[in-house]
């Protein structure tokens, strides 16, 4: 969460930024290849690590050396073909083929044993220098639109924060302040259910603010304050509990309370007039349990608060799932699983209760077309109001999991459609071939198809008169390298 007093300007001159990096690079730099992430099989590889997270290890600091520098960066390149996203109607095709380029380079400098500084310059643009056309111009709030365009074709400060260890002489207390990546997720390698700073702002994938972490035994307490790109503010605290492992078994339980002020309610077909919530309280709990080859997990959140017109928030959402993982005879890995999600909706915008679950900053990316913030997110054609059942399956073709094939299928419906409208939203199938070319470079070849149903036609941005149930498609290649 970020307070306005710790806001950093969104833009900095590229020349000044590169000069800073040049000075850092002239120090005694120790560089080491970044780990490309967990190479275990993950069917939810739709949102590859873009390097904006701070958790991949880079160069390791030597002992008793001043101003140790760890150089780190990434290049994230996409070639995409999309069709029928806005209307599901091949007669009114919105077909487009384009490329996306996102990159970052920076340094993590350990000034001494208690102070670390992180600086990263980022770049985002559509290939050829032309900003991509907005696929769904009426599904995002007006003051969120500039954040989608901000940074197109120019360099920006993507990360700039200080990390203070042993703060106030407390051995277990850490404080971060500045512009930093934010994502709290239940399972490693999967998108965040509630808040993710990579959502909806491809140029700047971090938030301005401050956060702290205090460890006591197996508990970690994390208060935070952030300013979000749409001018809303987020305050809250997380309490994590991770007891010691017992062999291959582990448990992780997390809870949080969040207050978002000036929250933006994007216009949707059910409520086309943009509105704003004066305060939105979200109470969240999540748990994950691993027993040998089984992974069982679930999350739930409920919301309270008030809109600017006096209506009260009263939504809730959650998900639950299970995965089974096994090693085949030759050492290849196999996984199969099932997951269900539920987000409440509001079927009557005229009463004093607003039952839709507000998830503007969710990083959920189990499917490319309906859910992924990076590749389209048709779920934003509704406000909350979506439930699904998904099946996932995948396997690797070698004992090092360098080549993996993942498949996801999901059926989506709206639990609270408008009067006289269908609840059937549609079904999606995704296929991904992952090739870990080197330790730090990965190719993702993916294809996805979404078959709309009558409920989609009613809420699509083109309107029911122009929308249809023709296949919505996505083809893409992603190349990610980190260093």
N, C-alpha and C positions, 0 to 999 in steps of 0.2 A: 504494500500500500504506500502511496506516496503523498506527502503533504505538499501543498503549493510552495512552502518555503524551501523545499529541497529540489524544486524543479530545475532541470537543466534545459537550456535552449535546444530545440530539436535539430537545428542545423548548425554546422560549423564549416568554415572554409576548408576545402580539401587540402590546400597548400599548407595551412597551419597544422592540420592533422598529420600529414605525411612528414612534416618536419619533426613533430613530436616522436613519431615512430622511428625516424632516422636516428634521433638521439638515443632512443631506447636500444635500437639495434646495434649502436656503436659500443654499448656496454658489453661486459663479458657475457655474451649470450650463450646459453646452453640449450640446444634444440634437440628434440627427440620426436619421432613420428607420433602423431596422435593415434590413440586407439580408435578405430572406426566405430566402436560401440560393441554391444553384445552380439557376438556372431552366432548365438544360438538361434534356432528357428523361431521366427515370430510372424504369424500370419498377418498381424497388424503392422506391416512395414510400409503402409501408405504414406506415412509422414516421416521420412528418414531424418536423422539428426542433422540439422543444418549448421552445426558448429556454434550456434548461439548459446548453447548450454555451457555451463561452467564445469560440468562433471567429468568430461573425458580427460584423462591424464595427458599431460604434454611433457616438456622437459622437466627434469627433476632438479631441485635446487641443491647446490653443494653446501657443505657446512662451513661456517665462519667466513662467508664471502659476502661483501656488501653489494646491494643492488643486483641481485641475481635476476636475470631476465629469461622468461620463457616465451618464445615466439609461437604464436598460434593463429591459425586461420582456416578458411574453408572456401570452396567453390561449389555452388549448388546450381546445376544446369538442367533445365527441362525443355523437351520438345513435345508439344501437345497438339492434339486434334480433338475438338469438342463439337458436338452438334445437338441441337434441339433442347438446349438447357432452359430457355425462357418460356417455351410453349409446348414442347413435346409434339410438334407438328412439322412433319417434313415438307409440307407445302409452303410453310413460312420459315424456311430454314435459317437458323442463326449459326450455321457452320463457320468455324474459324480454326485455322492452324497457326500456331505461333510458338515462340520460345520464351522462356523466362531465365534470367540470370540473376543470381544472388551470390554475393561474395563478401568476405570479411577478412581483415588482417589486423592483428593487434599484438599486444604484449601484456603479459602478466608479470609484474615486477615485485619481487619480495624485497622490500626496502630494509626490513630487519625482521626479527622473529615475531613481531607483533603487528606489523603493518604490511599489507599487500595492496598494490594498485593494479587495476585492470583497465586497459584502453583498447577499443576495437573500432576501426573505421569500417562501415558497411556500404555496400552498393547494391542497388536493385534496379532492374529495368527489363522491359520486354526486348527481345532480340531485334535489332534493327533500329532501336531508339524510339519506337512508337509505343506509347503506353497502351496496355490492353483495354479494349472496350469493356465497360461494365456489363456483365452478363445479366444482372438483375438490378436495374437502377432503382427500383422502388422497394427493395427489401432491406436497405440499410438506412439508419438515421442520417439526416442531412449533414450533421456535424461530424459524422464518421467518414463521410466520403473523402474529405481532404486527406485523411490519414492513409487511405488506399493509394492516393496519387502522390503523397508526399515522398520525396526521395526518388521518384522515377527518373532515371537517367542522371543521378548525381550521387556523390558520396555523402554520407551522414555519419554522425557519431552513433554507433549502434550500442556500444557499451562504454561506460566510464564510471567506475565506482571504486571506492576504497573498502578494504576488508580489514577490520581491526580485531585482532585476536587478544585474548586475555584482557578484555575491556574492563576498565575500572579495577584492574588487578584480580578479577575473577577468572580463574584458570579455565572454566568451562564456558565463558561468555564470549560470543562473537557478534560483531556489529558490521553490517554492510550498508553503505549509503552512496547514492548516485543513480546512474542508469544501469540496470542489471537485468539479466534474463530471469523470468519468473515462470514457474510451472510446478504446481504440486499435483502429483499423480499417484494413484495407488500402486500401479504396477510399472516397473521399469520398462521403457520402450513403448509405452502406450500413451495416447493423448490424455490430457487432463479433463476430467468430468466437469469441473467448475471454471477454473481460471488458467489461462495460458497466454503468455505475452507474445507468442508467435501468431496468435489469431488476428486476422484482418488488418495487419499492417506489415506488408512484406518488406518494406525498407527498414523499419526500425522494429526489431523483434525483442526489445527490452522495454521495461517500464522505469519511470523515475520514482525514487522513493527511498525508504530505509526499512531495514529488517534486522532482527536479532535472533540469535539461537543460543539457548542455554541448556546444557546437558546435565542430567542428574540420573546416574545409574542407567537404566534402560529407557528413560523418558527424555524427550526433547521438547522444549517449549519455544515457539517461534512467533513473536508478535511482529506486525508489519504495517506499513502505510505506503500506498502507491497512488500516483496520479495517472489515470488511464488516458489513452489517446483521444477519447471522445469528451474530455473535460470532466468526466465524473471522477470521484475519488473513492478509494477502497481502503478500509481499515479492518483489522482483524487479528486473530491469533490461532495458531495450530498447536495441538498437543499430540505428539506421536509416542507410541509405545511399541518397542521392538525387543521382546525378551530374548535371551540368548538362544541360539540354535541348538537343536538336539539332533545330531546327525544330519540327514537331508531334510528334516522337518523344520519349519520356521513359522512364525506368526508375526503379523504387523497390524496394528490398530491405530487409526488416526481420527481425530475430531477437529472441527474448526467452527468458529463463529465469525461471520463477516458482515460488515456494514458498508454498503455502497450508497453514496449520496449523489444526487442528480443523475440517476441511472436513466439511460435513454431507452425508450420503448420504440423499436423500429416499426414502421407502418407495414401491415400485412393485410391480406384480403379481408380477414375477419374484423380488423380495426384499422382502417386506412389512414386515420388521422394520427400523425405522430404525437407522442405524449412523453411525459417525463415523470419519473418517480422521485419524490423528494428524499425518500430513504427506503432501502431494501435490505432487510436482515435475512441472512441465509445461515441456517444451522445444518451442519454436515457431519456425517460419520462414515467411515469406511474401514473395511477389514479384509485381509488376505491371509490365507492359510495354505501352506504347502506341506503335503504329506507324501513323501517319496515321489511318485510320478504324477500325483494329482495336485492341481492348483485351483483352489476355490476362493472366490472373491465377491465382494458386493459393496455398493455405495448407496447412500440415501441422503437427501437434503430436503428441507422444508423452508419456505420463505414467508416472511411477514413484513409489514411496512405499509407505506402509504404513497399514493400518487399525488401529483400536484393538484388534481381536481378533487381530492378527498377519498377516492376509491382505495380500498384496502387490498394489499397483496395477500394471496392465499394459495400459492402454488406449491407443488412438490415434484420431485423427480428421483430417479434411482436406476441402478443397474445391478445385475448379478450374473455370474457365469462360472463355468468350470472348464478346465483344460486337462487333457491327459497327454503326457509326453513319454516317449519310449525310444530306446536305441535299438535299431534293427541289427541283424546279424553282422553286417559289414561295418557297423559303427555309425551308419546314417541315422539321423534323428527323424522321428515321426511325431506329429501332434494332431489332435482332434479336439474340438471343443464346441461349446454352445454358450450363447450370451443373450440376455434380454435387457432392453432399456425401456424406461417409461418417463415421459415428461408430460405433466398435466397441461391442459389447454383451457381456454375460456370460450364458452359458447354463447355468452351474452355480454356484449361490451357496454350495455346500457345500465346494468345494475351496479351496486356499490362494492362488489367483490370481484377482484381480478384473479382468476384461478390459474392463469398461464404461468408456467415455470420460466423464469427469465435466465437465459444462459448465453448472453452476448459474447462471452470470452471463452467459451468451451473449446477445448482442443481435441475432442473426440474425433477419431479418424479411422474407425473400423472399416468403413466403406469409402470409396473415392468420391462418388458422385453425390450421394445424399448427405454425407457427414463431413468430409475433409475440408477444413478452412482453406487449404492451399489449392484444391482442384474443383471448387464449385459450390459445395454445401447447399443443396436444395432444401435441406431442413430449415433454412431461414426463410422459406416461403410461408412458414407458419411461426407463431410465437409459442415456443414450447410445443405442446399439442402433438406429440409424436411418440408412438411406441413401436417396438420392433422385436423380432426374434431372428437371431443370426446363427449360422453354423460356420465353423472355420475348420480348415484342414490344410496340412502342409507336410512336406518332407524334404529332406536334403538328399543330394546325390553323391555325397562323399563324406568320409568320417570327420572332415574338418568343417563341414557345413558351409563351404564356400559357394556352392550352387544350390539354391533352394527354390522350390515351387510352392506358392501359397495360394489358397483359394478361399473366398468368403462369399456367402450367399445370405441375403437378408430380405425379410418381408416387413413392410412398414405400413402403419395405419394411423389415423388420427382418432384418439379416444374421445374427443369432444368436437365433432364437426358442427358447422353452423346448421341451423334448422333447414331441413330439406336437402342437405348435401350428403354425399357418400363419405364414409370414414376410410375407405380404401385409398391409400396413397400410392403404393406401387411396390415393386420388388427389384432387387439389384443383385448382380453377380459380378465379382471381381476376380481377376487372375493376375498373379505377379510372379515373375521370374527374377530372382535376386542372384547376381553374380558378384561375389566379393573378389574383385580383380587383384587387389593387393591388400595388405594389412590396413591401409588407410583410404582405399578407393573402392567404391561400390557402384555397380550399375543396377538399376531397377527397370525392367521392361514390364509395362502393365497395360491391361485392357479392362474396361468396365462397361456394363450396359445396365440401364435402368428402364424398366417397363412401367410407365405411369398407368394409374387407374383413375377412376372418376373423381376421387378426392383431390388428386393433383391438378386436374383440369380446373377445378373450382378456385384454387389458390395460386395458380401460376401467374407470374407478372404480366403476361400478355393478355390475361383475362379469359373467361370461359368461352367467349365467342370465337377466339382465335386459337385456343389451346386444344390439344388432342392427346391421344394415348400412343403416339408413335414412339419408337425406341429412342431414348437419350443415350448418347455414346461418348466414350472417352478413350483415346489411345495416347500412350505417352512413353517416353524414355527419360529417366532421371540419372544423372551422373553426379555423384557426390564424392569429393575428395577433401580430407581434412589433414592438417599438418601442424 
